[in-house]
Amino acid sequence: MLTNKIIHQTWKTNNIPKEYADFAKSVKSHNPEYEYRLWTDEDNRNLIKNTYPWFLNTYDSYKHGIERADAIRYFILYTYGGVYIDLDMECLKPIDSLLVGGEIFLSLEAGPSIKNQVVSNAFMAANQGNLFFYHIISNLESFKEEDITFSDVFQNTGPDMVTEQYLQQRAKFKFRIIRLNEICPKKMINQHPKLKEFTLAEIRQQQRLYLIHHNTESWNIQVKCPETEIEGYQLYKLHDINGYDIDYVEYTDDTYDKIIAKCNQNPQAIGFNYNGYIKGIGGKLEKVASENFWLKEGIEPWICMKIKN
């Protein structure tokens, strides 16, 4: 049972864009008995600096802002208890009845198929001083490895890390895993057997979910590609080649290997994904095609090159 009735959300400053402000308003209006706290980047760093100074160097060293945004939510929940809710979640009804039957509450995410579910850090709740979150904050420094790809972000501070820690610690604590028929990513609604027959308007009106996760990924911003010319190749900036899109396939059986093989069989296709350049051509081309040249803030390059005819 949750006794610390505080809802925590984070944003860069107190000036929240309208879309997110509307989502935050839905959270507050459906849960008026909860204290509400919006944490800014300045607030977040001050919490680490003043309360957990041993972590400040690691916190400052994260290459991507999303890693700091991930990390701080574990410190907030351990320090104050309550509920952390991503700012791109739209609330449809009070969350109190979600927060029973456990001492730690974690939601699920899925993509691209509803079968590919992982524990999320977008909605989490626990009482102040919870030992699962103490375990996470005490070990975050050791979880940090490479800091380059989308997968690195997920594994250092994000859902992959939380999933791994949940699997390791689930026998020690009483977890309540919140299912996709309770909190669902918007993009998965049309796949869910209990939701797909309803329109989004009907789901809202009938309050068929507690929250809809809009997955706006505001942190995942494409930076401009450098101007690069490679003799014999045409660079297609910010594009896929149809049939070689490998987004999220690392979560699905052997699909990843099949698509890599297909890409490798086509001399015109050079594919990129979270894990970097996937064709072992070598030489100048492979060097120029390194993922380090094609980073988003959130590390999904989605760029291919094609041999000129």
N, C-alpha and C positions, 0 to 999 in steps of 0.2 A: 504494500500500500504506500502511496506517495503522500508524505506529510509536508514536504517543502513545496508549497503551491506558488511556484515562480515560473514564468515562461521567459526563456532567454532567446534572443535573436541577435544576429550580428550584421553590421554593414560598415562600409568604410568610414562614413561620417553620419551625423544626425540627419542629413538631407537625403532621404530615401526616394528613389525614383517612384513615380506615381504607381506603376504596375505593382511594385513590391509594397508600396504603402497601402494599396488596396488589399493585398494578401494579409499584411500585418493587421489591418483593421478587422478583417474577417476572424483572425485568431483572437484578437482582443474582445470583439463583440460577442463571440460565442462562449467565451471563458472569463466573464467579468470578475469572478471570485479569485482569479489568479493575479498576483503581482506581475507586472510586465516590465522587462528590462531589455533595452536595446544597447548592445555593446558596440562601440566604434573601434577602429584600429588603434586609436590612442588609448582607449580604455583597456583593450586587450593587452597591449604591450605593458601598460602600467601594472596590470594584475601580475604578469610574469615578473616584471622588474621588482615589484615590491613584496611579492609573496613567494615567488619561486625563482629567485635570482640565479640559482644553479642551472636553470634551463634557458636563460636569456641568450647566451651565445648560440645555442642550437636554434632557438626561435628566430633570431636575427639572420641566421645563416641559410634558412630555407630560401631556395631560389625562386619559388613561386608563392604568390600571395595566398593561394588556396591552401597551401600547406600550413601556413600560420592560422588561417581561418578554420581549418580542420582541427589543428592541435588545440586551439584555445577552448573549443567546446568541451573537451575532456577536462581541462583545468577548471572551467566554470562549473561544470556539473559536480566535480569532486568538492569544490570550495563551497558552493552555495546550495547544491541540490536543485531539483526542479526538473523542468522539461526544456530541452533544446529543440527548436523547430527551424528548419531552413526558411529563409525569407521568401522563397518561391513556392511555399506551400499555402494552398487556399483551404481554409477551414470551413466545413459545412455544418458542423454541430459540435456540442461540448465534448471535450476529450476525457472527462473524468472516468467514464465507463471503460475506456481503453486501459486505464492505469490501475488495474486490479489483477490479482493472480500472479504477482511476481515482485521482485525487489529491483530488477533491472529491466527496462523496457527498450527494445530495439525494433526498428522497422525493417522491412525488406525492400529491395529494389530488384528490377529485372530489365533485361535488354540483350539482344533485340527481340528475343522470344521470351514469353512469359515463363518458359521452363527454366530459364537461366537466372535463378534467384540468388542474390547475395545479401548478407546483412548490411544494412545501410547505416550511415552516421547522420542522415538528414533529420531523423526524429529519434531522440533518445531521452530517457528519463531515469532518474534514480534519486534517492535521498542523499543529503549532504554526507560526505565522508565515505561514500560507497567504495568498498575495497576493489571492485573490478576496475573502476575508473582510477583508483590509486595505482593499481597494477599498470594500467596503460600509461599514465603520466610518468611513472617511475622508470618506464622502459622505452619511452619515445626516442630518447637519444640513441639507443641501441638499434632501434628499428630503421633509422635513417641510413640509407646506403647511397646508391646513385641517385642523382636528382636531375634527370634529363627528360625521360619520357613520361607519357601519360600513365603508363603502368607504374613507374617509380612514384609518382604522386599518390596513386591509390595505395601502394604498398607502404610508403613511408608514414602517411598520416590518415589515409582515407578508408573507404569501405573494405578494401582487401585486407588492410591491417586489422580493422575491427572484426571482420569475419574470422580471420585466423585466431585472434585472441578469444573470441567467443567460443570457437571450437576447442581451444586449449583449456578454457576455464569453465565451460558450461557445467561440469560436474560439481564445481565448488560453490556456485551461486544459483539462485532461483531466477531464471530468465523468463520473461514473457516476450515471445517473438510476435510482433504485430503483422498480420497477414495482408496480402494484397487486396483482399475484399474489405479491408478496413482503411488502409492508406495505400493509394495506388498512384503510380506515375501516370500522368495524363496519356502518354504515348502507349501505355499498356492496356488502357480501358477497353479498347476494341478487341483485345485478345482474351479478356477475362471471362470465363463462362458465366459468372453471375452478373456481369456488367455490360457485356458487349451488345445486348439487345436494347440498351437504353442510350438515348442521346445524352450529351453532356448537360444540357439544360434539365433533362429529367432527373439525372443523377443529383444535380444541385437541388432541384425543387423537392425531391423525395428524400434527400439526405442519405443517399445510399452508401456514402463514404464518410469517414471522419475528416479526412484531408485528401486533397488532390495535389500531387507533387508535379509542378509544371516543368521541372528540370531545365530551367532557363540557362544554366551554366554561364552566369555572367562573368565568371573568372576565365572562361575559355575563349579568349579573344585572338583572332588571327592577326598576326603582324605582317607587314608587307614583305614579300619575298625579295631577296636581293636580285639585282640584275645580273644574270648569269647566262653566258652563251657557251654551249658545248658543241664542238664541230661534229656535224652529222646528226644532231639531235634537235628536236623542237621542244622547248619547255612549255608545258601547259600549267600555268600558275593557278593554284587554288581549285584544281579540278581532279576528279577521278577519271579513270577509263572505265566505262560500263563493264560490269562483270568482274572487276578487280577491287571492289570495295570490301575491305576486311575489317570494318568497324565492329568491335566487340566479339569477333569470332573466337578470340582466345577462350571465351567461356563456353564454347560449344564443341564438344567431342573432337573429331578430327577435321572439322571444317577448315580450320586455320591452315593445316598442312596441305589440304586439297587445293585451297586457293593459291597458296604460295607455289605449289607445283604447277598449277595452271598458268600463273603469271610467268614462271620461269620458262615454260614451254613456248611462250609467245615472245619472239625477239623484239616486238614493238612495244611491249609493256614493261614499265619499270615501276614497281609499286612501293608505297611507303605506308607504314602504320605506326602504332605506338612504339613498337620495338625497333624501329629504324628501317633502314634500307634493306630490302629483302631479296635482292638479286645479287649473287656473288660474282659480278662482272670483274671487279678489281680495277686497278689503275686510276687514271684521272677521273673517269666517269663516276666510279664508285665514291671517290673522295668528294667530288662536287655534289653527289647525290646524298651525302651523309645527312642523317636526320637533323644534325646540328644546324644545318643551313635553313631548315624549314620548320621552325618551331612556332606553334601557337603559345600563348601564355599557358594554355592547358595541354599543350603537346599533342595535337592531332594534325599532322601536316596535310594529309590528303592531297598529295601532288604526284602526278605521274609525268613521265616523259615518253615521247614516241619518236622512233627513228623517222627522219625525213625521207620522203619518197624521192 
